[in-house]
Amino acid sequence: MKIPDIFTRSSATPPAESRKRRREWFFVFALFALVFLSLRYQTKLFSLTTEIPLSGNILVLALINLNLLLIIICLFLVFRNIFKLWMERRGAIPGAKLRSKLVLAFVALSLVPTLLLFLVSAGLITSSIENWFNRQIEEAIEESLEVTQTYYKNSASNALYYAEQISQIIKEQKLLNEENLPALNDLIHLKQREYNLGVVEVFSSTNEELVRAINPEVPPAEFTDPGSDSIREALQGNRFTRISPIGKADLIRGIVPVYSNWNPNDVVGVVVVNYYVPYSLVNKMKEINHSFEQYRNAKLLKGRIQTGYVLSLLLISLVIIFLATWAGFYLARGITEPLKELAEATNRVADGNLDVNLRSSSHDEIGSLVNSFNKMTSDLRQSQQTIRQANLELQTSNQELEQRRRYMEIVLANVTAGVISIDNHGDITTINKFAEKLLRLDPTRIVGRNFREVLDPEHLPVVRDLLRDLIGSGKDTIRRQISINLSDRRLTLLVNVTTLKDDNQEFMGTVVVFDDLTELLKAQRMAAWREVAKRIAHEIKNPLTPIQLSAQRLRRRYQGRFGDDDPVFDECTRMIIKQVEELKTLVNEFSNFARMPASNPAMHDLNEVVAEALVLFQEGHRAITFSIHPDATLPRFSLDREQIKRVVINLLDNAVAAVGPGGTIELATSYNQPLQLATLTVSDNGCGIPEEDKPRLFEPYFSTKKSGTGLGLAIVSTIISDHNGYIRVRDNEPHGTRFIVELPVAGEIQKA
């Protein structure tokens, strides 16, 4: 397989990746430099310790520590790469498996020869170091050192011996006497030549130099100071030797006291014999001594030196393994990075990003694959543009349809007619708010359900009759007027039922449109009854006054002519007058109903109006318990005081008639501030109103009382309607009736 040109891909690498690679190269070069310097200084270990003896131990320790540090760094890098490889493989990163195979192959190829080289080299180094510190070499150096030391010892012994010989002769011949000084001089020169000594000096007990004999073949040396510590020590009876450096040579002095013949313990003089050691011999002895010291110090560092070399070999082995793993990583990166980029680009394309374009910097199979991928994304991009254009057109059409649908929904929501559409399976597909409110249906449980499940079972026969009439008529539309009962009212509806068909005249469903004629019919009946009441009041009222006046005249004129035993005349005239009064009352009711006065609203307090009306009944009906619960938060608002008072009086009159003596009547007002609504409730515990009578309760001339005209509640309903209010009747628990009057608090209001 052809390896991709990994170096040409660097131009396409991101800046962060490029900086990371530069750091890796810098770190590798720095590691190589440290390894090279460590090995170079380790090979010069012995030469450095020769020049700087005291730093040998420190240098070896430093090199060992440096090697350990480099080994730790290499181990860290190797295990870091292995851990990184393991994490990539565990994380299922694209290319991780191929990268791990290449790295393992490089490590396996380099590990076996590296281990063999390490073992062989370690053995050679160990044997070489053992040869360096061979026992024979050590014995030879020690013997050489002993030879030099023996030479110095023999020279010192000879100097001391010759000094004692001269001291003995001086003592025996009494040469320190002044008269014998010439003989002393001759003796000293003779012995100097005889023993081949360097310098021979004789000092008196008074630290005076008496004789000095110098060997002309020996370089001039330092002479002994008569006042030196050596002379004073010898005068105390001590014999000893001194080695003093003179220039590059050494001078061995043998110092011996001269005792007196008369007193053996009395020192009368000192003999100093100088034995000269030449520079060449001194230098050789120093070199031998230095070599021995170096050898001994090196022997102490034997284990550390051996450890240092082994660590260096281990460091080289780890560097080779690191290079193998790093080369495997680098080569694998050159192969897997393009594949990884291709996989990531594929994922981005799968996510919808078709603007992905990979750079192809090689001309191998991977480059061909990248080019094919770029061509694929280009084709997909063109296809997406085509689809996007089609989607835009489709969205435009959908927006138009949505606007039409919203317009139809707005029309259906605001039209003052109920609209219900049913599909061919009988499921409700559309219903507007007017229909929901009128039929009191739950809007969350209508659409999508069959109309048989939604509608009240009492209304299903009416719907079936409408559908049967539509099918039986053979027409597309029929119109019927129907009446249905709700819980508290009866509705009269004008229903239009129309079939829905598609372009192929296939049946799709039915649309039901209905108008509420209840209030219209009620208004028509009210108008008709008002006209009837007006005519009746006009026709009846005219003869009532003459009849009443005639009866009263007959009663005044003929009352005295009939005795008490004939009460017929009195009863008849009294009955005529009473019935005429009742007829006048009935005519007045008709007249009031026929021509209701115009409303004249002003700012009033509803609580005061209710209280005024209640006082009239409390005084006249003491057997009934009245209670009032006014709402103190109810503000003053615009209302017709007289008409509202008439409403309260009519409601109280009905309640009094319903409860009878011992009953209870409660009045309460309340105020709903968010809705700006004032409520008046009149409750009694009387006999109540049957359910079937409640829908017709506010119709003219309908009454549940035998003596009622049926106009009281009709007038109440008219007054409340003139105030844009609403009146409802409910059962009062546990028994009785509740009339609820709701009046809007509109316009300006005043706090009570």
MIKELUM-8048 format. One record per residue (C-alpha): x, y, z; residue number from 1; residue in three letters. Coordinates in steps of 0.1 Angstrom, whole numbers, plus 5000, padded with zeros to 4 digits. Layout:
X Y Z NUM Ala
...
END
This chain:
5000 5000 5000 1 Met
5013 5034 4992 2 Lys
5019 5056 5022 3 Ile
5003 5091 5019 4 Pro
5025 5120 5018 5 Asp
5022 5130 5055 6 Ile
5045 5160 5052 7 Phe
5025 5177 5025 8 Thr
4994 5176 5047 9 Arg
5009 5200 5072 10 Ser
4997 5229 5052 11 Ser
4961 5218 5058 12 Ala
4965 5212 5095 13 Thr
4949 5236 5119 14 Pro
4971 5262 5137 15 Pro
4966 5244 5171 16 Ala
4976 5210 5156 17 Glu
5006 5227 5139 18 Ser
5018 5242 5172 19 Arg
5013 5209 5189 20 Lys
5035 5191 5163 21 Arg
5062 5218 5167 22 Arg
5062 5212 5204 23 Arg
5066 5175 5199 24 Glu
5096 5180 5175 25 Trp
5112 5204 5200 26 Phe
5107 5180 5228 27 Phe
5122 5151 5208 28 Val
5153 5171 5198 29 Phe
5158 5183 5234 30 Ala
5156 5147 5246 31 Leu
5182 5136 5220 32 Phe
5205 5164 5230 33 Ala
5203 5154 5267 34 Leu
5209 5118 5259 35 Val
5239 5127 5237 36 Phe
5254 5150 5263 37 Leu
5249 5124 5290 38 Ser
5266 5097 5270 39 Leu
5295 5120 5259 40 Arg
5303 5131 5295 41 Tyr
5300 5095 5307 42 Gln
5326 5083 5282 43 Thr
5349 5111 5295 44 Lys
5343 5101 5331 45 Leu
5378 5089 5340 46 Phe
5396 5118 5322 47 Ser
5374 5142 5341 48 Leu
5381 5125 5374 49 Thr
5418 5126 5367 50 Thr
5418 5163 5363 51 Glu
5393 5170 5391 52 Ile
5397 5142 5417 53 Pro
5373 5156 5442 54 Leu
5345 5160 5417 55 Ser
5345 5123 5405 56 Gly
5319 5111 5429 57 Asn
5297 5141 5423 58 Ile
5300 5138 5385 59 Leu
5291 5101 5386 60 Val
5261 5108 5408 61 Leu
5250 5136 5385 62 Ala
5253 5115 5354 63 Leu
5233 5086 5371 64 Ile
5206 5110 5382 65 Asn
5205 5126 5347 66 Leu
5202 5091 5332 67 Asn
5174 5082 5357 68 Leu
5156 5115 5348 69 Leu
5159 5108 5311 70 Leu
5147 5072 5316 71 Ile
5117 5085 5336 72 Ile
5110 5109 5308 73 Ile
5113 5082 5281 74 Cys
5091 5058 5302 75 Leu
5065 5086 5306 76 Phe
5065 5093 5269 77 Leu
5062 5056 5260 78 Val
5034 5050 5285 79 Phe
5018 5082 5275 80 Arg
5016 5072 5239 81 Asn
5004 5037 5249 82 Ile
4977 5053 5272 83 Phe
4967 5077 5244 84 Lys
4964 5048 5220 85 Leu
4943 5028 5245 86 Trp
4920 5058 5251 87 Met
4916 5064 5214 88 Glu
4908 5027 5209 89 Arg
4884 5027 5238 90 Arg
4867 5059 5227 91 Gly
4861 5044 5192 92 Ala
4879 5073 5175 93 Ile
4881 5067 5138 94 Pro
4915 5052 5128 95 Gly
4924 5041 5164 96 Ala
4925 5004 5155 97 Lys
4948 5009 5125 98 Leu
4970 5033 5145 99 Arg
4973 5007 5173 100 Ser
4982 4980 5148 101 Lys
5010 5001 5132 102 Leu
5024 5012 5166 103 Val
5024 4976 5179 104 Leu
5041 4965 5147 105 Ala
5068 4991 5151 106 Phe
5073 4984 5187 107 Val
5075 4946 5181 108 Ala
5100 4951 5153 109 Leu
5122 4973 5175 110 Ser
5118 4956 5208 111 Leu
5135 4923 5201 112 Val
5168 4937 5186 113 Pro
5168 4964 5212 114 Thr
5166 4939 5241 115 Leu
5193 4917 5225 116 Leu
5215 4947 5220 117 Leu
5209 4959 5256 118 Phe
5217 4925 5271 119 Leu
5249 4920 5251 120 Val
5261 4955 5257 121 Ser
5253 4953 5294 122 Ala
5274 4921 5296 123 Gly
5303 4937 5277 124 Leu
5303 4968 5299 125 Ile
5301 4947 5330 126 Thr
5330 4925 5320 127 Ser
5350 4956 5308 128 Ser
5345 4973 5342 129 Ile
5355 4942 5360 130 Glu
5387 4941 5339 131 Asn
5394 4977 5348 132 Trp
5394 4968 5384 133 Phe
5414 4935 5381 134 Asn
5433 4923 5412 135 Arg
5466 4921 5393 136 Gln
5464 4957 5382 137 Ile
5456 4968 5417 138 Glu
5485 4947 5431 139 Glu
5509 4962 5405 140 Ala
5499 4997 5414 141 Ile
5502 4990 5451 142 Glu
5537 4974 5446 143 Glu
5548 5005 5426 144 Ser
5536 5027 5454 145 Leu
5554 5005 5479 146 Glu
5586 5008 5459 147 Val
5585 5046 5460 148 Thr
5576 5045 5497 149 Gln
5605 5021 5503 150 Thr
5629 5044 5484 151 Tyr
5619 5073 5506 152 Tyr
5622 5052 5537 153 Lys
5656 5039 5528 154 Asn
5668 5074 5519 155 Ser
5656 5087 5553 156 Ala
5672 5057 5571 157 Ser
5705 5063 5552 158 Asn
5704 5100 5560 159 Ala
5698 5092 5597 160 Leu
5724 5064 5597 161 Tyr
5751 5086 5581 162 Tyr
5743 5114 5605 163 Ala
5746 5091 5635 164 Glu
5780 5078 5622 165 Gln
5793 5113 5618 166 Ile
5779 5122 5653 167 Ser
5796 5092 5668 168 Gln
5830 5101 5653 169 Ile
5826 5137 5664 170 Ile
5818 5125 5699 171 Lys
5847 5101 5701 172 Glu
5873 5125 5686 173 Gln
5859 5155 5705 174 Lys
5859 5175 5673 175 Leu
5835 5201 5686 176 Leu
5863 5216 5706 177 Asn
5876 5248 5691 178 Glu
5910 5234 5686 179 Glu
5896 5205 5667 180 Asn
5874 5225 5643 181 Leu
5898 5220 5613 182 Pro
5897 5183 5618 183 Ala
5859 5185 5620 184 Leu
5859 5204 5587 185 Asn
5881 5177 5571 186 Asp
5860 5150 5585 187 Leu
5827 5164 5573 188 Ile
5840 5170 5537 189 His
5855 5135 5537 190 Leu
5823 5118 5548 191 Lys
5803 5139 5524 192 Gln
5823 5126 5495 193 Arg
5825 5091 5510 194 Glu
5788 5088 5515 195 Tyr
5779 5109 5485 196 Asn
5757 5131 5505 197 Leu
5741 5163 5494 198 Gly
5748 5188 5522 199 Val
5763 5180 5557 200 Val
5760 5206 5584 201 Glu
5772 5207 5620 202 Val
5758 5230 5646 203 Phe
5770 5238 5681 204 Ser
5748 5238 5712 205 Ser
5746 5275 5708 206 Thr
5728 5272 5674 207 Asn
5760 5282 5656 208 Glu
5768 5266 5623 209 Glu
5803 5251 5626 210 Leu
5809 5233 5594 211 Val
5790 5229 5560 212 Arg
5800 5205 5533 213 Ala
5783 5208 5499 214 Ile
5783 5182 5471 215 Asn
5790 5201 5438 216 Pro
5771 5174 5418 217 Glu
5739 5181 5437 218 Val
5718 5212 5428 219 Pro
5720 5239 5455 220 Pro
5695 5232 5481 221 Ala
5682 5251 5510 222 Glu
5704 5252 5541 223 Phe
5692 5246 5576 224 Thr
5684 5276 5596 225 Asp
5704 5275 5629 226 Pro
5675 5289 5648 227 Gly
5649 5265 5633 228 Ser
5626 5242 5653 229 Asp
5645 5212 5639 230 Ser
5678 5223 5655 231 Ile
5661 5231 5688 232 Arg
5643 5198 5688 233 Glu
5676 5179 5681 234 Ala
5694 5199 5709 235 Leu
5668 5183 5732 236 Gln
5681 5149 5724 237 Gly
5657 5138 5696 238 Asn
5668 5121 5663 239 Arg
5645 5123 5633 240 Phe
5642 5129 5596 241 Thr
5625 5156 5576 242 Arg
5614 5157 5540 243 Ile
5612 5191 5525 244 Ser
5603 5201 5489 245 Pro
5628 5223 5472 246 Ile
5616 5234 5438 247 Gly
5604 5203 5419 248 Lys
5627 5180 5440 249 Ala
5626 5167 5475 250 Asp
5652 5170 5503 251 Leu
5655 5144 5530 252 Ile
5672 5156 5561 253 Arg
5686 5133 5589 254 Gly
5690 5153 5621 255 Ile
5710 5136 5650 256 Val
5723 5152 5682 257 Pro
5760 5150 5693 258 Val
5764 5140 5729 259 Tyr
5792 5150 5753 260 Ser
5819 5125 5763 261 Asn
5817 5135 5799 262 Trp
5779 5134 5803 263 Asn
5761 5110 5779 264 Pro
5728 5130 5783 265 Asn
5743 5163 5775 266 Asp
5739 5174 5739 267 Val
5767 5195 5726 268 Val
5759 5197 5689 269 Gly
5737 5187 5660 270 Val
5746 5169 5627 271 Val
5723 5175 5597 272 Val
5727 5153 5567 273 Val
5707 5162 5535 274 Asn
5698 5135 5511 275 Tyr
5687 5149 5477 276 Tyr
5659 5133 5457 277 Val
5659 5145 5420 278 Pro
5628 5159 5402 279 Tyr
5624 5129 5378 280 Ser
5622 5105 5407 281 Leu
5599 5127 5427 282 Val
5576 5132 5397 283 Asn
5574 5095 5391 284 Lys
5566 5088 5427 285 Met
5539 5115 5426 286 Lys
5524 5100 5395 287 Glu
5524 5065 5410 288 Ile
5508 5079 5442 289 Asn
5482 5099 5422 290 His
5474 5068 5401 291 Ser
5469 5048 5432 292 Phe
5446 5074 5447 293 Glu
5427 5076 5415 294 Gln
5424 5039 5412 295 Tyr
5412 5036 5448 296 Arg
5386 5064 5442 297 Asn
5375 5048 5410 298 Ala
5371 5015 5427 299 Lys
5348 5031 5452 300 Leu
5327 5043 5422 301 Leu
5328 5010 5405 302 Lys
5291 5001 5412 303 Gly
5279 5036 5403 304 Arg
5299 5037 5371 305 Ile
5285 5003 5361 306 Gln
5250 5014 5370 307 Thr
5255 5046 5350 308 Gly
5265 5027 5319 309 Tyr
5237 5002 5323 310 Val
5213 5031 5327 311 Leu
5227 5047 5296 312 Ser
5221 5015 5277 313 Leu
5186 5013 5291 314 Leu
5181 5050 5281 315 Leu
5192 5042 5246 316 Ile
5168 5012 5245 317 Ser
5139 5033 5257 318 Leu
5147 5060 5232 319 Val
5147 5035 5204 320 Ile
5113 5021 5217 321 Ile
5100 5056 5220 322 Phe
5111 5065 5185 323 Leu
5094 5033 5173 324 Ala
5061 5042 5190 325 Thr
5065 5078 5179 326 Trp
5073 5068 5143 327 Ala
5043 5044 5144 328 Gly
5021 5072 5157 329 Phe
5034 5097 5131 330 Tyr
5031 5073 5102 331 Leu
4996 5061 5114 332 Ala
4986 5097 5117 333 Arg
4995 5102 5081 334 Gly
4972 5073 5072 335 Ile
4944 5077 5096 336 Thr
4941 5115 5097 337 Glu
4927 5117 5062 338 Pro
4903 5088 5070 339 Leu
4893 5105 5103 340 Lys
4887 5138 5085 341 Glu
4867 5120 5059 342 Leu
4846 5102 5086 343 Ala
4841 5135 5105 344 Glu
4831 5152 5072 345 Ala
4807 5124 5065 346 Thr
4791 5129 5099 347 Asn
4788 5166 5092 348 Arg
4771 5158 5059 349 Val
4748 5134 5077 350 Ala
4739 5163 5101 351 Asp
4730 5184 5071 352 Gly
4761 5204 5065 353 Asn
4768 5201 5028 354 Leu
4794 5229 5026 355 Asp
4821 5205 5037 356 Val
4851 5205 5013 357 Asn
4883 5185 5021 358 Leu
4917 5195 5008 359 Arg
4934 5168 4988 360 Ser
4972 5171 4991 361 Ser
4981 5136 4979 362 Ser
4976 5117 4947 363 His
4971 5082 4960 364 Asp
4940 5062 4967 365 Glu
4931 5084 4997 366 Ile
4934 5115 4975 367 Gly
4910 5099 4950 368 Ser
4886 5091 4978 369 Leu
4887 5127 4990 370 Val
4880 5140 4955 371 Asn
4851 5116 4952 372 Ser
4838 5128 4985 373 Phe
4840 5164 4974 374 Asn
4822 5156 4942 375 Lys
4795 5138 4962 376 Met
4790 5168 4985 377 Thr
4789 5191 4955 378 Ser
4761 5170 4939 379 Asp
4743 5168 4972 380 Leu
4746 5206 4976 381 Arg
4730 5212 4942 382 Gln
4703 5187 4950 383 Ser
4697 5204 4983 384 Gln
4694 5238 4965 385 Gln
4668 5223 4942 386 Thr
4649 5208 4970 387 Ile
4652 5240 4990 388 Arg
4637 5259 4961 389 Gln
4609 5234 4959 390 Ala
4604 5237 4996 391 Asn
4602 5275 4994 392 Leu
4575 5272 4968 393 Glu
4557 5246 4989 394 Leu
4560 5268 5020 395 Gln
4546 5297 5001 396 Thr
4517 5276 4991 397 Ser
4513 5263 5026 398 Asn
4514 5298 5040 399 Gln
4487 5308 5016 400 Glu
4467 5278 5026 401 Leu
4474 5285 5063 402 Glu
4463 5321 5058 403 Gln
4431 5309 5042 404 Arg
4426 5284 5070 405 Arg
4432 5310 5096 406 Arg
4408 5334 5078 407 Tyr
4382 5307 5077 408 Met
4388 5299 5114 409 Glu
4385 5336 5123 410 Ile
4353 5338 5102 411 Val
4339 5307 5119 412 Leu
4350 5320 5153 413 Ala
4333 5354 5149 414 Asn
4302 5345 5129 415 Val
4270 5347 5149 416 Thr
4259 5313 5138 417 Ala
4269 5278 5149 418 Gly
4289 5257 5124 419 Val
4296 5220 5127 420 Ile
4312 5198 5100 421 Ser
4310 5161 5101 422 Ile
4330 5137 5079 423 Asp
4316 5106 5061 424 Asn
4322 5085 5092 425 His
4302 5108 5115 426 Gly
4333 5123 5132 427 Asp
4332 5160 5140 428 Ile
4360 5177 5121 429 Thr
4352 5214 5128 430 Thr
4331 5233 5153 431 Ile
4332 5270 5160 432 Asn
4330 5288 5194 433 Lys
4294 5300 5189 434 Phe
4283 5263 5185 435 Ala
4304 5252 5215 436 Glu
4290 5280 5237 437 Lys
4254 5277 5225 438 Leu
4252 5239 5229 439 Leu
4275 5240 5261 440 Arg
4300 5215 5247 441 Leu
4335 5209 5260 442 Asp
4359 5221 5233 443 Pro
4386 5197 5243 444 Thr
4364 5166 5237 445 Arg
4347 5174 5204 446 Ile
4370 5174 5174 447 Val
4379 5139 5162 448 Gly
4350 5122 5180 449 Arg
4318 5109 5166 450 Asn
4288 5132 5170 451 Phe
4268 5104 5187 452 Arg
4294 5105 5216 453 Glu
4295 5143 5218 454 Val
4258 5153 5216 455 Leu
4233 5148 5244 456 Asp
4213 5116 5239 457 Pro
4181 5137 5241 458 Glu
4193 5157 5210 459 His
4203 5126 5188 460 Leu
4167 5120 5175 461 Pro
4166 5155 5162 462 Val
4199 5151 5144 463 Val
4188 5118 5129 464 Arg
4156 5133 5116 465 Asp
4176 5161 5100 466 Leu
4200 5137 5083 467 Leu
4171 5115 5072 468 Arg
4153 5145 5057 469 Asp
4185 5155 5039 470 Leu
4190 5121 5024 471 Ile
4153 5116 5016 472 Gly
4149 5150 4999 473 Ser
4176 5143 4974 474 Gly
4188 5178 4977 475 Lys
4222 5192 4988 476 Asp
4207 5215 5014 477 Thr
4177 5215 5037 478 Ile
4165 5241 5062 479 Arg
4145 5233 5093 480 Arg
4134 5251 5125 481 Gln
4139 5229 5156 482 Ile
4136 5233 5193 483 Ser
4159 5216 5218 484 Ile
4160 5216 5256 485 Asn
4191 5225 5276 486 Leu
4195 5222 5314 487 Ser
4179 5256 5321 488 Asp
4165 5269 5289 489 Arg
4148 5259 5256 490 Arg
4164 5269 5223 491 Leu
4148 5275 5190 492 Thr
4173 5270 5161 493 Leu
4171 5276 5124 494 Leu
4192 5247 5110 495 Val
4208 5245 5075 496 Asn
4222 5211 5067 497 Val
4245 5209 5035 498 Thr
4263 5179 5021 499 Thr
4300 5181 5012 500 Leu
4312 5166 4979 501 Lys
4346 5166 4962 502 Asp
4354 5172 4926 503 Asp
4343 5137 4917 504 Asn
4310 5142 4935 505 Gln
4321 5117 4962 506 Glu
4304 5123 4995 507 Phe
4328 5137 5021 508 Met
4306 5148 5049 509 Gly
4280 5172 5061 510 Thr
4280 5209 5073 511 Val
4254 5220 5098 512 Val
4248 5257 5102 513 Val
4223 5269 5127 514 Phe
4211 5303 5140 515 Asp
4197 5309 5175 516 Asp
4161 5322 5170 517 Leu
4152 5320 5207 518 Thr
4157 5357 5215 519 Glu
4143 5368 5181 520 Leu
4112 5348 5187 521 Leu
4110 5360 5222 522 Lys
4113 5396 5210 523 Ala
4086 5390 5184 524 Gln
4063 5375 5210 525 Arg
4071 5405 5233 526 Met
4062 5429 5206 527 Ala
4030 5410 5197 528 Ala
4020 5409 5234 529 Trp
4027 5445 5238 530 Arg
4005 5453 5208 531 Glu
3978 5431 5223 532 Val
3982 5447 5257 533 Ala
3979 5481 5242 534 Lys
3947 5473 5224 535 Arg
3932 5455 5253 536 Ile
3941 5484 5277 537 Ala
3925 5508 5252 538 His
3894 5488 5246 539 Glu
3888 5479 5282 540 Ile
3898 5511 5300 541 Lys
3872 5532 5282 542 Asn
3840 5515 5296 543 Pro
3855 5508 5330 544 Leu
3852 5543 5343 545 Thr
3815 5548 5334 546 Pro
3807 5514 5349 547 Ile
3825 5522 5381 548 Gln
3808 5557 5383 549 Leu
3774 5542 5376 550 Ser
3777 5515 5403 551 Ala
3789 5541 5428 552 Gln
3759 5564 5419 553 Arg
3734 5536 5422 554 Leu
3749 5527 5456 555 Arg
3746 5563 5469 556 Arg
3711 5568 5456 557 Arg
3694 5535 5464 558 Tyr
3714 5524 5495 559 Gln
3688 5538 5519 560 Gly
3657 5523 5501 561 Arg
3667 5487 5509 562 Phe
3666 5475 5544 563 Gly
3692 5455 5562 564 Asp
3672 5423 5555 565 Asp
3678 5427 5518 566 Asp
3717 5428 5513 567 Pro
3716 5418 5477 568 Val
3718 5453 5463 569 Phe
3747 5462 5486 570 Asp
3766 5430 5477 571 Glu
3761 5435 5440 572 Cys
3772 5471 5439 573 Thr
3801 5464 5461 574 Arg
3811 5434 5438 575 Met
3808 5456 5407 576 Ile
3830 5483 5422 577 Ile
3857 5458 5434 578 Lys
3858 5440 5401 579 Gln
3861 5473 5382 580 Val
3891 5482 5405 581 Glu
3907 5448 5397 582 Glu
3901 5453 5360 583 Leu
3917 5488 5363 584 Lys
3947 5472 5379 585 Thr
3950 5446 5352 586 Leu
3946 5473 5325 587 Val
3973 5494 5342 588 Asn
3996 5464 5341 589 Glu
3989 5459 5304 590 Phe
3995 5496 5299 591 Ser
4028 5495 5317 592 Asn
4040 5465 5298 593 Phe
4029 5479 5265 594 Ala
4048 5512 5270 595 Arg
4079 5507 5292 596 Met
4094 5541 5301 597 Pro
4128 5549 5287 598 Ala
4158 5541 5310 599 Ser
4173 5571 5328 600 Asn
4206 5559 5343 601 Pro
4226 5579 5368 602 Ala
4252 5572 5395 603 Met
4235 5553 5423 604 His
4244 5528 5451 605 Asp
4228 5494 5444 606 Leu
4230 5485 5481 607 Asn
4208 5516 5490 608 Glu
4183 5507 5462 609 Val
4180 5472 5475 610 Val
4177 5484 5511 611 Ala
4149 5508 5502 612 Glu
4129 5481 5485 613 Ala
4134 5457 5513 614 Leu
4120 5481 5539 615 Val
4086 5481 5523 616 Leu
4083 5443 5526 617 Phe
4098 5441 5561 618 Gln
4070 5464 5574 619 Glu
4042 5446 5556 620 Gly
4053 5410 5561 621 His
4065 5406 5597 622 Arg
4059 5369 5596 623 Ala
4087 5364 5571 624 Ile
4123 5366 5580 625 Thr
4143 5390 5557 626 Phe
4181 5393 5557 627 Ser
4204 5413 5535 628 Ile
4242 5409 5530 629 His
4255 5439 5511 630 Pro
4291 5440 5496 631 Asp
4309 5470 5510 632 Ala
4333 5470 5481 633 Thr
4305 5475 5456 634 Leu
4310 5509 5440 635 Pro
4284 5534 5428 636 Arg
4277 5529 5391 637 Phe
4253 5540 5364 638 Ser
4217 5526 5367 639 Leu
4181 5537 5366 640 Asp
4171 5538 5403 641 Arg
4134 5535 5398 642 Glu
4135 5506 5374 643 Gln
4161 5486 5394 644 Ile
4139 5493 5425 645 Lys
4109 5479 5406 646 Arg
4130 5448 5397 647 Val
4138 5442 5434 648 Val
4101 5447 5444 649 Ile
4089 5423 5417 650 Asn
4115 5396 5428 651 Leu
4106 5401 5465 652 Leu
4069 5400 5457 653 Asp
4074 5366 5440 654 Asn
4095 5354 5469 655 Ala
4069 5364 5495 656 Val
4042 5346 5475 657 Ala
4064 5315 5473 658 Ala
4074 5312 5510 659 Val
4043 5323 5530 660 Gly
4044 5330 5567 661 Pro
4074 5317 5586 662 Gly
4096 5316 5554 663 Gly
4131 5331 5549 664 Thr
4142 5355 5522 665 Ile
4179 5365 5517 666 Glu
4193 5393 5496 667 Leu
4230 5396 5488 668 Ala
4251 5418 5466 669 Thr
4287 5412 5454 670 Ser
4313 5428 5432 671 Tyr
4337 5411 5408 672 Asn
4364 5437 5402 673 Gln
4383 5418 5374 674 Pro
4351 5413 5354 675 Leu
4336 5447 5365 676 Gln
4303 5429 5374 677 Leu
4278 5437 5401 678 Ala
4256 5408 5412 679 Thr
4222 5408 5431 680 Leu
4209 5375 5445 681 Thr
4174 5370 5459 682 Val
4170 5336 5476 683 Ser
4139 5320 5493 684 Asp
4131 5287 5508 685 Asn
4097 5284 5492 686 Gly
4082 5258 5470 687 Cys
4105 5264 5441 688 Gly
4099 5264 5403 689 Ile
4095 5232 5382 690 Pro
4122 5226 5357 691 Glu
4098 5226 5328 692 Glu
4086 5261 5337 693 Asp
4120 5277 5339 694 Lys
4126 5282 5302 695 Pro
4093 5302 5299 696 Arg
4095 5320 5332 697 Leu
4104 5354 5317 698 Phe
4078 5352 5288 699 Glu
4048 5376 5289 700 Pro
4016 5362 5304 701 Tyr
4032 5331 5318 702 Phe
4028 5327 5355 703 Ser
4030 5299 5380 704 Thr
4005 5317 5403 705 Lys
3968 5315 5398 706 Lys
3963 5352 5404 707 Ser
3993 5363 5385 708 Gly
3993 5383 5353 709 Thr
4025 5368 5339 710 Gly
4039 5403 5334 711 Leu
4061 5409 5365 712 Gly
4091 5387 5355 713 Leu
4087 5398 5318 714 Ala
4090 5434 5330 715 Ile
4120 5425 5352 716 Val
4137 5408 5322 717 Ser
4131 5438 5300 718 Thr
4146 5462 5326 719 Ile
4177 5441 5331 720 Ile
4181 5438 5293 721 Ser
4179 5476 5290 722 Asp
4208 5477 5315 723 His
4228 5453 5294 724 Asn
4225 5428 5322 725 Gly
4214 5392 5326 726 Tyr
4190 5374 5349 727 Ile
4191 5337 5357 728 Arg
4170 5314 5379 729 Val
4185 5286 5399 730 Arg
4173 5261 5425 731 Asp
4182 5271 5461 732 Asn
4196 5243 5482 733 Glu
4180 5225 5499 734 Pro
4148 5239 5485 735 His
4135 5272 5471 736 Gly
4145 5295 5443 737 Thr
4174 5318 5436 738 Arg
4172 5347 5411 739 Phe
4206 5360 5401 740 Ile
4208 5395 5385 741 Val
4242 5405 5369 742 Glu
4247 5442 5359 743 Leu
4278 5455 5342 744 Pro
4297 5482 5361 745 Val
4307 5502 5330 746 Ala
4319 5537 5324 747 Gly
4326 5559 5354 748 Glu
4323 5545 5389 749 Ile
4324 5559 5424 750 Gln
4334 5542 5455 751 Lys
4305 5538 5479 752 Ala
END
